[in-house]
Every structure is written in C-alpha cells, then in structure tokens.
Amino acid sequence: MFLDPSPSGAAEDDTASARGFLALAGEAVWRHRMADLARRARPRSWQGRAAQQRHALELLLARLADPSQTPRLTRAEAQVLTLAREAVRLSDTLPERPRARLRERLLDGLTGQATLIPLFHLLREASRQRARGFAVHFAGLAEDAPYDLRLERDGAVAELACHTVSAEEGRHLPRGDWFALVDGINPDLQTWLAAHPGRYLLKMTLPEGIQSAAERDSLQRQVSSLLASERRQDASEAAILKLDPLTLGGIQAASATALPSRLREMFGPDAHLAVTGDPAGGSVFVMAAHAGRENALAATVVRHLATAAAGRLTGQHPGIVSIFLEEVERAEWRTLRDTLELEGAVRRFFTTPAAARLAAAACSSRFELFGLAPPEAAEQGELRYRNQGHPEAGSPALQPAIASFT
C-alpha cells in the first residue's frame, strides 16, 4: 500500500542496520512479537488484513533484517531504515537510565495492539528539526520532561511534544468493528452468493454508528436474517438495510481493479466498504455502510492538541505539538487537507485560552512517514499551523521551526 520503488544501498549494511534496531528490543522479544502478529494476520480475513496494515512497520523491519530478502529497497523501507539507524545511534549516546526509557518505549510498541509508530514519529520529528538547524535534546528521555524534545538555536528555546492520535476515536463506525462485522457475515454471505449468483449492493445506514460489540453482533444477525429471508429491505432503530443490484453509477461495468475506487467515489471518504466475490461464478457482493453522522477526525485532533498543550508543555518556552494521525485512510487524509477542515478546526482552537502555550502545531500520518509523494501525502511532509496570537510566534531564532507554518 505504501511501497514505491527507490534505489537501494548496500544490502549487507541495510540488513545489519535493521538487525541492530531489533537488538534494542532483544531477539526473544522480537521473535515473540512476530509469532503474535502471525497469529493475528489470518489469511482471507478482514481483521487479519487490518492487523497486517496496523503493524506494517514491525513487519517491514523484520523483512529488512532478513538477509534472504531482496536487497532492493523501496522508498518506504529506505525511510524506515534511516529512522531505525537513528534509534540505534540515539541508544548508543544516551546514559543508562535514559537508554532504559528508550527501550521501554520500544517494548511498549511491541505489546498487544500498540505499534512502533509513536517511537518512529518521535525519531522523524527530531531528524526534521535537526535539518532545520536546531540543536535537538531528547528531554523526555534524558530528563523525564513532560515534552519530548527541546529545540535550541541562537539562545531561543522551544518545547516540542509528539502525540499519536487514532482516527478511530473520530469515527462513529470504527473500522475495527466494521472488519469484525464483515468477517462475521462472510460465511453466510458466501453460501447465499453461491445460491444467488449475480452482482449486489447492500447499503447500510446506521444512525448511531456502532458503539459496542453487542450492537455489532445485533447488526450481523440482522444482515444474516435479511439474506436468509430473501428480502430486499429491513429496518430497525439501529440499522436500515437495502439490497439492490450493483448497477449504480456505471459500477456494473467496472473491472475488479477499478471497482474499489469507483465505490469510493460514489460513497465518499466516510463510508466503510467491503467487496466479496465468488471466483467460481463471477459474482460480486458489495457492502457499503454509513453512520448517521459525519466522522469527527478534525475535532478529535483538536481535542488532543488541547490535552497535549495542557499536560505536556510547561509554558516556560514556546510550545509545538506534533500530532501523528494514525489509522487514517487515504481518502480521509486527503479530504481533511483539501477541504481545509482540519486547518479551520486548528485555527479556531488557536483563538481559545487552551492554546496559549502553543506557538505552532503540526499533523502528519503514515503517508508522510513512509515517504509517499503528494497528493497522497502532505506537502513538506506534514501539515503546519502557526499560532499568530502567541507572543513568540515571530521570534527570529525560532523561525526555522515555525516560520514555514502557515
């Protein structure tokens, strides 16, 4: 999904660098993590594919550390390998206790549903600030400061906090619930599709989204009941279902490869989509679900900006919060940027007292971390917003950090 070809370096050095990063966690820890991910990434499962995507960074690092893999690096692998080297160099330069804190962060990212994204976001942000001419101090690791990085240049000092936010918090129909729902429906659906060959579209309107596993299970029963009774419509307080032939908007003629993009154009960035096929009969069954309300990703980002400004910046120096919006879909991320929805929400936040400690804010995603080019990724590798009302927003010494913020 995120892999674009780019020239490789020396294969042996690349493998050694990746193995050096894995050694920070420990061989036994890494083996256990890979076995855990293998169990979760079940084949032919929506939840399994979601697990592979969520933990793509760990799987990529494991591939880079395998000497039997191809030496040709993709752009994403080159980006990740550079940051992995940064982690090893940082560990080598830190005293014992800060080095232990770094390893704790690494181990936290290899536990349960957690990922290494927060750590790599921190490493990437430090690298970007160094490239802007700042002396970068890992104050969070070295001094147990509430913020992550202290930036210094020409006598000026700024505090920078890195904060990871899941887009799931802003969805009224979480992706995790959608994937579990599709996996639960698929066995009945395959049986139904074999007995009713054709091309179908099941539209689901969920006024309140899905708020619990019980609601998800109830919706699964409702869909299965609709199929079993061979009805075309069903309605309850929780869901309105409508089954139609798949002919809308010229989709019937779309090829298998074009179908997902055509569906996304039709239903928009907030919709959840699933396509199930019967290879033997050439049948296709599309499910498209909408919550009754638009997603609130921009509001979620702003809520976390407020939390980070209050809890992670001291107010003694100008503050910057760099948000990493995790689990955001390609269409969602582009819509947030193209419609200026996120920019408008952040600028309104800057006018409130809660933003008093913030000189600037930034937001990025996996699309920037893995080196994708615009329009999939933001220009300059992140979205940047300067708080014009902050007294230090115009400080000459801080201009490399915030002057390019709009």
N, C-alpha and C positions, 0 to 999 in steps of 0.2 A: 504493500500500500504506500509506503513512504520511500521506496528504494529507487533512486535514479543513478545510472552509471556514472562513475568518475574514475580517473586514473588511480592506480594503487601505488603504494610504496613498496618497500622491501617486505616480502611476505614473512620472513622469519622474524624480523623486528616487530612487525604488527602482531604476530602471534605471541611473542614474548611480552609485549606491552599489555595485551589483553589478559594473559596469564598472570602478569604482575598485579593487575587490578583484582582478579579473582582471589589471589593470595591474601589480599587485605581482609577478605571475609574468612578465608580458610577453606581448604579443599573439602572437608567433610560437610561444612555448612552449604557450600555451593552444590555438591552432589545431592544433598537432601532437598535443596530448593528445586533443582532440575527434575527430580523424581516427583515432587509435589506438583509442579507445573504440567508434567506429562500426564499425571492422573486427571488434572482438571481439563486439559485440552483434548476432550473426547472428540474423535472423528465424527463427521456428519452431525454435529451438534452446534446449535447457535450459541449456547453458553460456552462450548469449547472454543469456538472461533473467537468469541469475545474475550476469553481468557488469554488466547494467543496474542490478540491485539493489545490487551491491557499490559501484558508482561513482555511486549516485544523487545524492550530494551534489554532485559535479562537474557532472553533467548538470543538476541543479536550478539551480546558479549560472549555467551557460551560458544557461538559459532566462530567468532573471531579468535577464540582461544584454542580452537581445534585445528591442529596442524594439517589435518586431512582435507580441510575445506579449501575452496578455490582462493588463490592469492589475490584475485582482482577485487578491489574494494568498491562498494557502492558509495554514493555521496553520504548516505545516512551512516554507513559503517565508518567512514572517514571522520565524520563529525563526532560520533560516539567514541572512537578510539582516541581522538585528541583529548576529549574530556576525561577518559579513563587514565591517560598518562598524567593529566593534571592532578587527579586524585592520588596517584602513586607519589608524585613529586611533593604534593602537599603533606601526605603522611610522613614522608622522609624528613621533612623540615620541621614538623611540629614536635614540641616536647611531649613527654609521656602522657600526661593527663589530657591535653587537647587531642593527641593522637587517639587516645581511647574514646573520646567523644566522637571523633570522625568515624571510628569503626562502629560505634553504637548506632550512628545514623545509617551506616551501610547495612548493618544487621537488621535494623528496623525495616528497611526497604525490602528485605528478603524474608519477611514474615507475613503469613496469611495473605490478605488481599492487598497489602501495601506493595509499593513498587519503588524502584530506584529513581523515579522521576524527580522527587524533591531534591535529592542529593545532586543530580546532574543539572538541575535548574540552578542551584547554588554555584556549581563549578562553572557553568556557562556564564552566569552573570559576573562572577569575579573576573573571568577572562575578558569579557567585553569591557569592563571598567578599566582594566589594566591597559587595554588597547586605546582607551581614551586618554591615557596619560596619568591615571591616578595610582598612587600607592594604595594597594588593597590589603587590608588586615582582616583576617578571619576572626573577628572579635567574638562571635558566637561560640566558636570552638576554643579559642585561646583564652578568653576571659569569662566565658559563660554569660556574655552580654545578651540582652533580650533580642537585639537585632543581629543580623548575620555578618555584615561587612561594614567596616569603617573605611571610608574613602578620604584620602588626604591629598591636597595639591596646593602649593603656594600658600600654606598656612590655613587654608579653609578645610573644614571637616564636614562630612555628611554621613548619616547613618542609612544603611540600606537593609531592608528586611525582605527575604524571599518567602513567598507564601503560595502554597499549592491549593487550588480550589477544584472540586469535582463539578463538572457540568450537570451531573445527576441531581445535585441539590436544586437546580433551577428547572427541572423537568417535572411536570405533573404526571407524566407517564414515564417512569425511569426505564432506561434501556435494559437494565438487569432484569426487571420484571417482564419486559417485552420478550426478551430472549427465553426466559423460563416459560412464558406462556406459549411461544411458538414451539419449543421443544415438547411441551406437554400435549399440544394439539396435533403435532405431526403424525403420530401413529394412526389416529383415527382419520386424519386427512388423507394419508396415503391409501388407506383402504377405500375411502369414499371416492378418491380420484380414479382409482383403478376401475371402479364400478360405474363412474360417470365421466368418461373421457371428454376433454374439452378445455377451454380457457376461461378462467373465472376470476372475478374480483370481489373479495369480501371486504366491505368498508365497515369500520367500527368507529362509532362516535362515543367517547367516554366522557360524559360531562364533568366528572370529578377526577378523571385520570384513574390511576391505580395507587392506592395508599397503603396496601398491606398484602401479605401473601394470601390471606383469606379472600380478599377481593379478586386477586389474580386467579385463584382456583375457581371461584364462582364464575368468572368470565370464561374460563376454559370449559366448564360444564355447559355454559350457555351456547358456546360455539359448537361443541360436540352435539348438543341436542338439536341445534339448527340443522346440522348436516344429516344427523340420523333421521330426522322427521321429513327431510327433503323440502323444507320450507325455504322461502327466499328472503324473509324478513323476520326479525324478532326484536322486541324492545323490552327493556326493564329500566328501573331507575338508574342502574349502573352503566348500561350499555345499550346502544341502538345498533343493530346489525342489519346489513343489507347485502345480499348476494346477487351479483349481476354478471352477465357475460363480459369478458375482458375485451371490450371494443372501444372504450372511451378514448378520445383524442388521438386516434390513429395507432393506439398501442397494439392492436391486434396484429399489425404488420411489422411490429418492431422485432428485431433479431434478439437472440438470447443475450448478446453482449450489450445491445442498446437499451434493453428493457429497463434496467435499474435507473439509468439517467432519465429516461422518459417518464418513469413513475415519479422520480424526484421532482422533475419539472412540474408535473401535474399536482402533486400533493404538498409541495413546499418543504422547507427545512425542518419544520417541527414534527412532521409525520414520521411514524415508525412503519417500516416496510419489511415484508418478508415474501420471498418467492419460492414456491415449492413446485417441483416438476416430477413428472413420471417419464423417465427416459424411454421406457418401452413403448408408451403410447403417444408421446409427444405432447402430453397435457401440461398445463400450467395453472397454478393456483396462486393468486396474489392476495396477501392480506395487507391492508393499509389502515392504520389506527391514528386517531387524533384525540387528544384531550379537549375538553370544552373550553380551555383557556390557553392562551399562548404561553410558551415557555418564558421563564424569567431569568435568563442567563445573565443579562446585564445587571439586574437588581442583585443577583447573587454575588457577582464580582464586587459591586459597591459595598454590599454588606460585609464582605471580608476585608475590603480596604479599610472600612471603619474599625473593624476588630483589630487589624494589624496596626493601624495608626495609634490606637489607644493602648494596646498591650505590648507592642514590640518596639516602639520608638520612644526614646526618653524625653524628647523635646529639648534637649540641650544643644542639638545641632539640627540643621535641615534634614528632613527625612524623605526617603524614597521607598516606596513599596513596589516590588516587582511580583506581579501575580502570574502564576502559571495556571492556565485554564485547562485542566485535564479532562479527558474523555469527551471532548467536544468533537462533533462530526465536522467533516469538511464543509458541508453546505451551511451548517450553523455558524461556523467561524467566519466564513466569507460574508454571510448575511449581517452578522454583528458589525463587521467593518464597513461593508458597502452602504448600509442604511444609516451609519453613524449612531446606531442605537447605543452602543457601548460608550462612545465618546460623549454623547449627550448625558448619559447617566453619571459618568465620572465628573463632568464639568458641573453638573448640578450639585453633586456631592461636595465639590471644592468650595461651594458657596456656604457650606454649613460649618458650625463650630467644630464638628468632629474631624474636619480636615485640617485643623490649624497646624498640626505638626508636619504636614506633608508639603514638601516643595514640588514633588512630582510623583507620578505613578506610571507604571508600565504593565503591559499584559502580553503574554506570549502563549504558545501552545506547542504540541508535538510537531506541528508542521514547520515551525521555526527551528526547534531543537534538532530535527532530523534533516535540516538543510534544504527544504523544498523552496522553489522559487515562487514569486508572486505570479498569479493571483491566489494560489493555494495558501501561501504564507504571506505574512505582513511585510510591507516594505521595511528595510533596515533591520529585519529580524525581530521586531516587536512593535506593539502599539505604544506610543509615548504621549503622556499628557502632563503639561506643566501647570502648576497651581499659581496663576498670576497674582493671587492675593497673598502669597507667602512672602514675608519680608526679605528672604534670601534668594528668591527666585531669580533675581538679576545679578547675583554675586559673580564677578568676573572669574574668580578661581573655580567656581562650580559650573561654569558654562559648558565644559565638555560633558558633564553628566546630565545637565538639564536643558541646555540651550537648544538642543535639537528636538526637545519635546515641544509639541505644538500647543 
